[in-house]
């Protein structure tokens, strides 16, 4: 993932965390941005995020 994309994604995550929104509203935002599917999975354009999520889950178990 390019560094500019990382910066934009991190800014979006920070913004979402700071707002009082439901899980459904947040999911909708990420779906509209093309990051997640409607079922909550990462789209094919974000394989790095999928890999990071798997690593985090593995480290927390």
N, C-alpha and C positions, 0 to 999 in steps of 0.2 A: 504494500500500500504506500502510496506517495505521501511525503511528509505533510503536504498541504491538505490532503484528504484526512490524515490523522488529526490535524489541528481542527478542521471543520467538524469531524465526528466527535471529538472530545468537547468542543464547544456546545454541540447539540446535546450531548449527554449531561453536561453541567447545567444547561438551561432546563432540561427536563427534570433533573433532580431538584432544582430550586423552586419549581412551580408545584402547586398543590393540584395534582391531576390524578385521575384514576388510572389503573393499569391499562384499561381499554383505550383511554385517550392517548397514552404514551405509545402503546402498540400501534395505534393508527398513525401517529406521527412517523414512526420508523418504517411502517409499511409505505406510506406516501413518499418517503425519502428513498425508497427502493433498497433499504437495508435488510428489512425482515419481510417474510411472507405473512399472509393473514393468519397462518397457524403458528407464527412466532419463530420460525426457522430463518436462518440467515439465507439471503439470496446467493446465487452463484457468483455474484460480483464481489462478495466479501468472504472468501475462504479463510483469510487470515483471522477474522473475528471468530469464525466457527472453531478454528484450531485453538485460539486463545481461550475460548470458553471451555473447551474440552480439557485443556491443561489446568485451568482454574478448578474445575470440578474434581479432577484427579488429585490436585494438591490439597483440597479441602476435605477429602475423604479419609 
